[in-house]
Amino acid sequence: MIVFYLCAESTFGLRVSDLLLFKVKDLKKRRQISIREKKTGKQKIFNIPDEFYSILNQYLDTRNDDEYLFKSRQGNKAITRARAYQILNKAGKHFNLENIGTHTMRKTFRILVLQNV
């Protein structure tokens, strides 16, 4: 699910605190994601890119609808923001990338938006 995380943060600019609230049923067989941002209270709607839709749903089909997308090993609850950071940082190190964290992809999103304006 790290792929979804990277796609959601870099493509949509979502905060990790918002991503961790998703359950499988919130995304399964949906072409759009609707979310009310936790920090700002703003409603946002995003289209799931076609090239990512089938990969995402293949994964979601193996999960229970009421599970959190980023499920903790400790029952049916979401991982913490700290754990999300650890996972993302470890993945970055695997590819020889330093200082990769949960906010890095949001920065990437802003840079891409500004470059395309």
Secondary structure, DSSP 8 states (H G I E B T S, - for coil): -HHHHHHIIIII---HHHHTT-BHHHHTT-SEEEEE-TTT--EEEEE--HHHHHHHHHHHTTS-TTSBTTB-SSSSSB--HHHHHHHHHHHHHHTT--S--TTHHHHHHHHHHHHT-
